Amino acid sequence: MRKKYSTTGTLTIITFVICIACNEVSSEGFTPPIADPIQLVKRGRYLVNAIGCDDCHSPKKMGPHGPEVDSSRRFSGYPAGRPLPGFDATTAKNWILFGGDLTSSVGPRGISFAANISSDPTGIGNWTEAQFIRCIREGKWKGLEQGRPLLPPMPWENFRKLSYEDLRCIYAFLKTTKPVNNTVPQPIPPGGMPPAVK
């Protein structure tokens, strides 16, 4: 009789420990699926604002309190046709420098331009959800399997830690944004950089 209680007690403790472990994992790393499209977009808007997508992907204009997002070009990336500002080539060999509105950067690996992530076809308008998730999770340009790697300063290595559900929400929100037609220039490798201004 004593052996029966001992076995039952052991199984109860094991079950309890497993339940606690499962609850800890779910509370830290699991986001329940959102079925309501409005809630999906609402959470996506919250996440996009919280992680600062506007910082690099939205051109800025000077306002009364300094640079502010140009709402007419929100999420459109580096403006096509905008001339590159000059930079000190010696400094750029050892530092990463940002353009005035943060949509471009230069450093030892060349010049990169923030992508258009608006809902326009020149942005992510034609992307599938799977492409968007691959882009963030694997650091692939346009979410294409054979796409080039995303370049710094895009912090995809950090964003890849977002849950699948959070990435779905971000995608859903970006697909509702104003479409801005803007074909962002391709990156410029170190050997092809324009003459710098000291």
C-alpha positions in Angstrom: 0.0 0.0 0.0 2.8 2.4 0.9 4.5 1.7 -2.5 1.2 2.7 -4.3 1.1 6.1 -2.5 4.8 6.7 -3.2 4.3 6.1 -7.0 1.2 8.2 -7.1 2.9 11.0 -5.2 5.9 10.9 -7.5 3.7 11.1 -10.6 1.8 14.0 -9.1 5.0 15.9 -8.5 6.3 15.2 -12.0 3.0 16.4 -13.5 3.1 19.5 -11.4 6.6 20.4 -12.5 5.9 19.8 -16.1 2.8 22.1 -15.9 4.9 24.8 -14.3 7.6 24.5 -16.9 5.0 24.7 -19.7 3.3 27.7 -18.2 6.7 29.5 -17.9 7.5 28.8 -21.6 4.1 29.9 -22.7 4.1 33.1 -20.7 7.6 34.1 -22.1 7.6 32.8 -25.6 4.1 32.1 -26.8 1.7 34.6 -28.2 -1.8 33.2 -28.8 -3.0 33.5 -32.4 -5.1 36.6 -33.2 -8.1 35.8 -35.4 -9.7 39.3 -35.6 -8.0 41.2 -38.5 -8.6 44.5 -36.7 -6.8 43.3 -33.6 -4.0 41.9 -35.8 -3.5 45.4 -37.3 -3.8 47.1 -34.0 -1.1 45.0 -32.4 1.0 45.5 -35.5 0.7 49.3 -35.2 1.8 49.1 -31.6 4.8 46.9 -32.4 6.0 49.0 -35.3 5.8 52.1 -33.1 7.5 50.4 -30.2 10.5 49.0 -32.2 11.0 52.3 -34.1 10.5 51.3 -37.8 10.0 55.0 -38.6 13.5 55.9 -37.3 15.1 54.5 -40.4 12.3 53.7 -42.9 10.6 57.1 -42.9 12.1 60.3 -44.4 12.1 63.2 -42.1 11.4 66.9 -42.4 12.4 69.7 -40.1 9.6 70.7 -37.7 9.3 73.0 -34.7 11.0 70.5 -32.4 13.6 69.2 -34.9 13.4 66.3 -37.4 10.0 64.6 -37.6 8.5 61.9 -39.8 7.2 63.2 -43.1 3.8 61.6 -43.0 3.3 61.9 -46.7 6.3 59.6 -47.2 6.0 57.4 -44.1 7.8 54.0 -44.5 8.9 54.8 -48.0 12.7 54.4 -47.2 15.5 56.5 -48.7 14.0 58.9 -51.3 14.9 57.9 -54.9 16.8 60.6 -56.7 18.0 62.3 -53.5 21.7 63.2 -53.8 24.0 61.6 -51.3 25.4 64.0 -48.8 29.2 64.2 -48.6 31.1 62.4 -45.9 34.6 62.0 -44.6 36.0 58.9 -46.3 38.7 58.4 -43.6 36.1 58.5 -40.8 33.8 56.2 -42.8 36.5 53.5 -42.9 36.2 53.1 -39.1 32.7 54.3 -38.2 29.1 54.0 -39.4 27.7 57.4 -40.3 24.0 58.1 -40.9 22.4 60.6 -43.3 20.6 63.4 -41.7 17.2 61.7 -41.7 18.6 58.2 -40.9 17.4 56.6 -44.2 21.0 56.1 -45.4 24.2 55.0 -43.7 27.9 54.7 -44.8 30.7 52.7 -43.2 33.4 50.1 -43.9 30.9 48.0 -45.8 29.7 50.7 -48.2 26.5 52.7 -48.3 23.1 51.2 -47.5 19.6 52.7 -47.9 16.5 52.0 -45.8 14.0 50.0 -47.7 10.5 51.0 -48.7 8.2 49.1 -46.4 5.0 50.9 -47.3 2.1 49.0 -48.9 3.1 50.2 -52.4 4.4 47.6 -54.9 7.8 49.4 -54.8 7.6 48.5 -51.0 6.1 45.4 -49.6 2.8 45.7 -51.4 3.4 42.5 -53.4 5.0 40.5 -50.7 3.4 37.5 -49.1 3.3 37.0 -45.4 5.8 34.2 -45.8 8.2 36.5 -47.6 8.0 39.1 -44.9 8.6 36.6 -42.2 11.6 35.1 -44.1 13.0 38.6 -44.6 13.0 39.2 -40.8 13.8 35.7 -39.6 16.6 34.9 -42.1 17.8 38.4 -43.1 16.9 37.9 -46.8 16.3 40.9 -49.1 12.6 41.0 -50.1 12.2 37.7 -48.3 13.5 35.8 -51.3 15.2 32.4 -50.6 18.1 33.4 -52.8 18.0 37.1 -51.8 21.1 38.9 -50.7 21.6 39.4 -47.0 20.0 42.4 -45.3 22.7 45.0 -44.6 23.4 47.0 -41.4 22.1 48.9 -39.8 18.9 46.9 -40.2 18.8 45.0 -36.8 17.1 41.9 -38.2 19.1 39.6 -35.9 17.2 41.2 -33.0 13.8 41.4 -34.7 14.0 37.7 -35.7 13.4 37.0 -32.0 9.9 38.4 -32.2 7.2 35.7 -32.2 5.7 34.4 -35.4 2.4 36.0 -34.3 4.1 39.4 -33.7 5.6 39.2 -37.2 2.2 38.4 -38.6 0.8 41.5 -36.9 3.6 43.8 -38.1 3.0 42.5 -41.7 -0.7 43.0 -41.4 -0.3 46.6 -40.2 2.3 47.5 -42.9 -0.1 46.2 -45.5 -2.6 48.9 -44.4 -0.2 51.8 -44.6 -0.4 54.5 -47.3 1.3 53.2 -50.5 4.2 55.4 -51.4 5.8 54.8 -54.8 9.6 55.0 -54.2 12.2 52.7 -55.6 15.0 52.8 -53.2 18.6 52.7 -54.7 20.6 49.5 -54.4 23.4 49.5 -51.8 26.8 50.7 -52.9 29.8 48.5 -52.1 33.0 50.1 -50.7 34.7 50.0 -54.1 31.9 51.8 -55.8 31.4 54.7 -53.4 31.2 58.2 -54.8 34.0 60.7 -54.0 33.7 61.7 -50.4 33.7 65.3 -49.1 36.1 66.1 -46.2 
